[in-house]
């Protein structure tokens, strides 16, 4: 694990690599296609990945003409977000957990390995300052409803553990990770079908990782955070669909104005190193 400080000065945890030769340093990072010293850089995905021949932004992983980093918001929330990421997920340009890391400060990413529990995550799960919840398809939907009561108050912080991978991978990650079995498990019953069209979903009720975060923020009574993350997700999804057809977005989205307006009131200047 590495502690990476983004250009806006927010510390986030990112993994050095989710497996040998599969770097995912862009997860959780912020920026506009530059490294910590301000030098412009470009990434190419490893050859097994979809669209690997395209030069991409190292942060949002979109092709450079469609980079959305200038509109990336800083979302203010008291909640913590701990994302356990499957080895196959980090290099996918369609990964949506990256949006959580790009917008919510102090998001933590942990590479999942079947035989090596992430020691940093295990330590956090034992930390009495936090009240962790595991989002899992076979969890308890009544726990999701009770989040409205904010049971962690007055002296604890809610921490949401998300398993980032396909639904099949998420089930395997849980079953093979005994350190997750003692965490209260939440299931979300979506009020509307997933809007995620970048991958084929087996079931319309299956939400992407970022849609889970959007629903949780709304449920814990943080509507602004939920709305802004929803806007950023739609911008990412539409920009990605346009990139598949070989061009950036031609028509401005209303979410662009929403993000610009929000950012103008919530801008965090870069911290001088």
N, C-alpha and C positions, 0 to 999 in steps of 0.2 A: 504494500500500500504506500501511496505517496500523499503528502499534503500539498495541494497546489493552490497558490494564491492567484486568482484571476485578475485581469486588468482593472476591475473595479474594486479590488482590494478585499474580496470576499473569499474566505478560505473554504475550500471544499475538498473532500477526499475523492481521489480517483485512483484506479488501479494502474499499476505500471504496465501490466499486460494481463489479459484474461486467460491467455494460454501462450505457450511458446510461439513467438512469431506473429501474434495477433494483438497488436497494440490497440488500446482504446483510450489514449490520453485525452482525446477530445471530450470524453464523457465528463460532464460536470463543469467543463471549462467555459469561459466566456471570452468574447472578443470579436474582432472583425477580420479574421484571417491573418493574424500576426502572433508572434510569440511573445514571451515575457519582456523581451527587449525592444518590442515594437517593429521587428523585422517581418516583412510580408513573407508568408510561407504558404505552401500548397501541399495537400496530401493526395496520394493515390491509394485507393483501397487495394488490399491483397487480391490476387487474380481470381480466387473463388467467389468474390463478392459481386453482386449485381452492379453493373455500371462501373466496374473497376478501372476502365480506360479513361474516365473523365477526371480532369483535375478538379479537386473539391476544396471547399473551405475546411480548414482543420477543426472548426468548432461546430458548425451546424451540419457539416457533411453534404451540403447541397453543392451542385456545380457552381463555380464561381460567379457566373452571371446572375444566378438566382439566390445568392447568399442573403439570408434574412437577419444576420447578426446586428445590423444597425437598428433594428426594431426590437431587439431582445430586451424585455423588461426586467426589473428587479422586483420580485414579488415578496411582500412583507407578510410573514406568518410566524406565529409562535411555535408551530409544529416542526418536528424533525422528520427527515425523510431518509431512510436507510434502504438502499437498493442492492439486492443480491443478484448479480448478473451472471447469466449462463455463458459459458465460453464461446458459444456460437453467435451471441447477440451483439457483442461489442463492435464488430466491423460492419454491421448492417446499416446502410444509410437510412433505412426506414425505421430504425430504432427510435421509440418515443420517450424512453426514460431519459434520453439526452436532453429533452426539453425541460424536464424537471430540474436537472442539474444546472442547466443554463440560466434558469430564472429564479430558483429558490436558494438563497444563500445557505451554506453549510450542509447541502445535500451530500450524503455519503454513499459512495459506490464500493462494493466489495465483490471481488471475483469469486465465483462459486467453484469449488473443486470437490469431487466426491470423497476424497480421502483426506483432505486438509481443511478443517473448519477455519474460517477467517477469525483469527484471534481478536482483532480489533472489534468486530461485530459482537462476538461472544462477550467481550468485556462491557460493551455498551448495553447489552441486554441485561446484564447483572447490575447496572448502575441504577441506584434507587432514585436518581433525579428524574428518570424517565418512566413513562408508562407505555410500553411497546404494544403494538397490535400488528398481527400478521394478516395481510390480505390474502385470502385463499378461497378458491372456488367452493370448497366444501366446508366453509366456515359457518358461523352463526349470524344470520341476517338480523337477529334482534340486537346484537352488539352494535351493528351499524346504526340502528335506530336510536340506541341509547347514547351515541356520541353527542347528540343534541344536549344532553344533560351535563356534558363536560366533566366526567367523573374523575379526571386527573387533578382538578383544582382542590385545594389552593396551592399546593407546593410541588407539583410534578408537571412534566412537560409531555404531551403526547408524541409518540414516535411511531411512524408507520413503516413497517417492513414490507417491501414489495419484491416479489420474485419476478425478475425480468427475463422472460423467455416465452416460448410457445406454451400453450396450456398443457401439453404433454410434458414438456420440459419442466414446467413449474411443479407438476405433481411429483415428478422424479426428484427434483431438488428438495422438496419437502420430505418425502419418504426417506431419503438418504441423509438427512441432516437432523440428527437427534436434538441438536441445540435449539431447533425451532419448535419442537413439539410442546414445550411448556408455555408458549406465548398464546394469549387469547386470539382466536382466529375469527376474523370478520369476513362475511360474505356480502357482496353488494348485489341487490336485485335492481338492475337498471330500469329506469322509467322510460327509456327510449333506446332504440337500437344503436349500436356503435356507428360512429361516423367515420371510422378508420377504413379507408378504401385502398390503402397501399399494400395490404396483404389480404389474402383470401381467408375469411373467418369461417370456421365450421358452424358457428351459431351466431345469430345476430345479437344475442345477449352477451357475447364475449367482448369485453372491453380491452382496449389497449392500455398499456401501463400508464400513460399520461391521462387517459380518460378516468382511470381509477383515482388518480390524484385529484382531478377536477371534481369528481363526485365527493371525495372525502373533504376537500376544502369547503364545499358548499354545506356539507352535513355538519361540520364543526363551526358553522356560522361565520365563515369568512368569505362572503359573496364576492367582494372585489377581487380577492386573490383567485377565486374559482373562475370568475369571468375573464380576467386577464390571461390566465393560463389557457382557457378555452380559446381565446382570440389568437394566442401564439400558436396553439396546436393547429387551428384552421389555416393560418398563414403557412405553417410548415407543410401541412398536408396538400394544400393547393399548389404550393411552389414545387413540391416533390412530383405531383402529377404532371405539372407543366414541364418539368425537367425530363420526365419520361418521354414526352413528345418532342424533346429537343429544343425547348425555348423557355425563357423565364416567363413569369406571369405577364400577360398582356393587359389585363383589366385590373385596376386597383380594387382591393377588397375593403369593405367597410371596417374590417378588423384592423387594417393598417392605420386608419385615422384614430381608432380606439387606442391602439398601442402608442402612437405618437403623442396623443393627449395625455395618456397616463405617464409616459416617460418624461414628458416636459415638467411634470410635477413630482416625479420620483427619481430624478436622475442622481446617480452617485458618481462623482468624478473619479478618474483613475487615481490611485495612490502612488505617489512618487517613491520609487525604490532607491 
